[in-house]
Amino acid sequence: MTADHRELIARLLGPGRPEVSCEECFALLDEYVELELADEDADARLPGMREHLQGCPACHEDHESLRDLVAQGQ
C-alpha cells in the first residue's frame, strides 16, 4: 500500500478523536490562528480543531489563508 492510499483511507475513516464541526471551526478559527502565531498550544486550548482542519479541505483552506493574512500583518 502506498502512502497516498494510506492517506486516502485515513481521510475516509476520519480522526480517531472527536473533532469540531465546520460551523464550530468557523467560529473558532480566528482564536486558533492567534494562538498558533503566538506559539501557544492551540490544540490543547481548542481540542478537535486540528483534526477537523486535517480532514476538511474547505476549512483547511480558510485556515491557511487566514494564517497567511495575519502573519503578514505582524
N, CA and C of each residue as an Amber inpcrd file, in Angstrom:
protein
   222
   0.8420000  -1.1620000   0.0000000   0.0000000   0.0000000   0.0000000
   0.8980000   1.2390000   0.0000000   0.5750000   2.1680000  -0.8640000
   1.3840000   3.3800000  -0.9700000   0.9710000   4.3960000   0.0870000
   1.8010000   5.4100000   0.2440000   1.4990000   6.4830000   1.1990000
   0.2230000   7.2120000   0.7920000  -0.0010000   7.3740000  -0.5120000
  -1.2290000   8.0270000  -0.9890000  -2.4600000   7.2290000  -0.5900000
  -2.3720000   5.9120000  -0.6870000  -3.5020000   5.0680000  -0.3010000
  -3.7650000   5.1610000   1.1970000  -2.7120000   5.1620000   1.9940000
  -2.8720000   5.2800000   3.4470000  -3.5170000   6.6100000   3.8160000
  -3.0890000   7.6740000   3.1500000  -3.6570000   8.9970000   3.4250000
  -5.1300000   9.0420000   3.0360000  -5.4680000   8.4640000   1.8950000
  -6.8570000   8.4310000   1.4510000  -7.7230000   7.6500000   2.4360000
  -7.2610000   6.5140000   2.8710000  -8.0080000   5.6980000   3.8380000
  -8.1890000   6.4560000   5.1450000  -7.1460000   7.1200000   5.6190000
  -7.2340000   7.8850000   6.8620000  -8.2480000   9.0130000   6.7340000
  -8.2810000   9.6690000   5.5920000  -9.2360000  10.7580000   5.3880000
 -10.6600000  10.2330000   5.3310000 -10.8400000   9.0720000   4.7160000
 -12.1750000   8.4770000   4.6260000 -12.6850000   8.0240000   5.9910000
 -11.8030000   7.4780000   6.8040000 -12.1960000   6.9900000   8.1230000
 -12.3760000   8.1220000   9.1240000 -11.7020000   9.2280000   8.9140000
 -11.8010000  10.3560000   9.8310000 -10.8720000  10.1670000  11.0160000
 -10.8480000  11.1590000  11.8930000  -9.9340000  11.1070000  13.0280000
 -10.3960000  10.0980000  14.0740000  -9.4560000   9.6350000  14.8540000
  -9.7750000   8.7260000  15.9380000 -10.2700000   9.4480000  17.1730000
 -10.1780000  10.7670000  17.1640000 -10.6130000  11.5900000  18.3000000
 -11.7400000  12.5070000  17.8350000 -12.4940000  13.0650000  18.7880000
 -13.5700000  13.9990000  18.4110000 -13.0110000  15.2090000  17.6820000
 -13.8100000  15.7580000  16.8080000 -13.4240000  16.9670000  16.1070000
 -14.5960000  17.9350000  16.1260000 -14.3210000  19.1860000  15.8470000
 -15.3780000  20.1950000  15.7960000 -16.0760000  20.1140000  14.4390000
 -17.2500000  20.7200000  14.3360000 -17.9770000  20.8020000  13.0690000
 -17.4400000  21.9820000  12.2560000 -17.8690000  22.0920000  11.0180000
 -17.4510000  23.2300000  10.1920000 -17.9170000  24.5480000  10.8140000
 -19.1250000  24.5590000  11.3680000 -19.6530000  25.7690000  11.9870000
 -18.8130000  26.1730000  13.2070000 -18.4780000  25.1980000  14.0320000
 -17.6350000  25.4750000  15.2020000 -16.2530000  25.9320000  14.7680000
 -15.7230000  25.2940000  13.7490000 -14.4040000  25.6550000  13.2270000
 -14.3980000  27.1100000  12.7690000 -15.4170000  27.4870000  12.0100000
 -15.5030000  28.8570000  11.5120000 -15.5470000  29.8540000  12.6630000
 -16.2960000  29.5170000  13.7160000 -16.4300000  30.4180000  14.8590000
 -15.1310000  30.5290000  15.6660000 -14.3230000  29.4760000  15.6740000
 -13.1070000  29.4400000  16.4920000 -11.8230000  29.7150000  15.7120000
 -11.9300000  29.8430000  14.4050000 -10.7260000  29.9220000  13.5740000
  -9.8400000  31.1150000  13.9030000 -10.4170000  32.2750000  14.1450000
  -9.6090000  33.4590000  14.4990000  -8.7750000  33.1980000  15.7450000
  -9.4360000  32.6760000  16.7730000  -8.7330000  32.3990000  18.0330000
  -7.6440000  31.3430000  17.8310000  -7.9500000  30.3170000  17.0560000
  -6.9960000  29.2410000  16.8090000  -5.7390000  29.7800000  16.1220000
  -5.9220000  30.6020000  15.1090000  -4.7880000  31.1690000  14.3770000
  -3.9740000  32.0950000  15.2850000  -4.6460000  32.9090000  16.0820000
  -3.9250000  33.7910000  17.0040000  -3.0880000  32.9800000  17.9850000
  -3.6330000  31.8930000  18.5070000  -2.8870000  31.0370000  19.4230000
  -1.6760000  30.4190000  18.7250000  -1.8820000  29.9250000  17.5060000
  -0.7650000  29.3360000  16.7480000   0.3630000  30.3420000  16.5530000
   0.0110000  31.5320000  16.1130000   1.0280000  32.5360000  15.7970000
   1.6990000  33.0860000  17.0560000   1.0580000  32.9360000  18.2080000
   1.6520000  33.3580000  19.4730000   2.4360000  32.2150000  20.1110000
   2.6250000  31.1270000  19.3680000   3.3240000  29.9330000  19.8510000
   2.6810000  29.3450000  21.1050000   1.3650000  29.5000000  21.2090000
   0.5950000  28.8740000  22.2830000   0.1930000  27.4720000  21.8140000
  -0.2520000  26.6410000  22.7300000  -0.7060000  25.2920000  22.3870000
  -2.1690000  25.3660000  21.9520000  -2.3690000  25.7340000  20.6890000
  -3.7200000  25.9170000  20.1530000  -4.5270000  24.6290000  20.2180000
  -3.8820000  23.4950000  20.0170000  -4.5880000  22.2130000  20.0210000
  -5.0980000  21.8550000  21.4170000  -4.3610000  22.2200000  22.4480000
  -4.8000000  21.9540000  23.8140000  -5.9260000  22.9090000  24.2140000
  -5.8300000  24.1510000  23.7770000  -6.8410000  25.1540000  24.1310000
  -8.1430000  24.9680000  23.3670000  -8.0410000  24.4840000  22.1190000
  -9.2290000  24.2860000  21.2860000  -9.2050000  22.8740000  20.6950000
  -9.4970000  21.8800000  21.5280000  -9.4150000  20.4880000  21.0650000
 -10.3790000  20.2110000  19.9180000  -9.9220000  19.3930000  19.0070000
 -10.7310000  18.9910000  17.8660000 -10.5310000  19.8370000  16.6210000
  -9.8970000  20.9940000  16.7850000  -9.6770000  21.8670000  15.6230000
  -8.6830000  21.2540000  14.6430000  -7.5440000  20.8030000  15.1350000
  -6.5100000  20.2490000  14.2560000  -7.0750000  19.0790000  13.4480000
  -7.8130000  18.2000000  14.1230000  -8.3860000  17.0440000  13.4380000
  -9.3470000  17.4840000  12.3320000 -10.1560000  18.4900000  12.6400000
 -11.0930000  18.9760000  11.6300000 -10.3490000  19.6120000  10.4540000
  -9.3580000  20.4210000  10.7490000  -8.6070000  21.0920000   9.6850000
  -7.8650000  20.0950000   8.7990000  -7.4540000  18.9770000   9.3660000
  -6.7690000  17.9600000   8.5750000  -7.7310000  17.2000000   7.6700000
  -8.9950000  17.1270000   8.0620000  -9.9470000  16.3320000   7.3030000
 -10.9090000  17.1090000   6.4390000 -10.9520000  18.4180000   6.5750000
 -11.9100000  19.2380000   5.8240000 -11.1530000  20.1930000   4.9010000
 -11.1590000  19.9270000   3.6020000 -10.4040000  20.7840000   2.6800000
 -10.8430000  22.2480000   2.7050000 -12.1290000  22.5110000   2.8300000
 -12.6100000  23.8980000   2.8150000 -12.1190000  24.6590000   4.0420000
 -12.2570000  24.0500000   5.2190000 -11.7890000  24.7160000   6.4430000
 -10.2690000  24.8150000   6.4710000  -9.5920000  23.8090000   5.9400000
  -8.1330000  23.8450000   5.8690000  -7.6810000  25.0340000   5.0160000
  -8.3560000  25.2470000   3.9030000  -8.0050000  26.3730000   3.0260000
  -8.2610000  27.7050000   3.7360000  -9.3980000  27.8130000   4.4500000
  -9.6820000  29.0330000   5.2170000  -8.6020000  29.2730000   6.2720000
  -8.1910000  28.2090000   6.9390000  -7.1590000  28.3020000   7.9730000
  -5.8540000  28.8160000   7.3840000  -5.4270000  28.2170000   6.2880000
  -4.1680000  28.6250000   5.6600000  -4.2260000  30.0810000   5.2080000
  -5.3460000  30.4790000   4.6040000  -5.4990000  31.8580000   4.1280000
  -5.4640000  32.8500000   5.2860000  -6.2110000  32.5490000   6.3520000
  -6.2450000  33.4470000   7.4980000  -4.8900000  33.5120000   8.1860000
  -4.2530000  32.3740000   8.3260000  -2.9330000  32.3360000   8.9640000
  -1.9390000  33.1880000   8.1580000  -1.9430000  33.0430000   6.8420000
  -1.0390000  33.8400000   5.9990000  -1.3400000  35.3310000   6.1220000
  -2.6210000  35.6910000   6.1160000  -3.0170000  37.0930000   6.2120000
  -2.5870000  37.7110000   7.5340000  -2.8480000  37.0080000   8.6160000
  -2.4910000  37.5320000   9.9460000  -0.9760000  37.5940000  10.1030000
  -0.2750000  36.5980000   9.6150000   1.1890000  36.5720000   9.7210000
   1.8130000  37.7320000   8.9530000   1.2250000  38.1200000   7.8380000
   1.7530000  39.2450000   7.0610000   1.5800000  40.5670000   7.7920000
   0.5140000  40.6630000   8.6010000   0.2490000  41.8920000   9.3290000
   1.0660000  42.0530000  10.6010000   1.8060000  41.0100000  10.9750000
   2.5800000  41.0870000  12.2150000   3.9550000  41.6530000  11.9660000
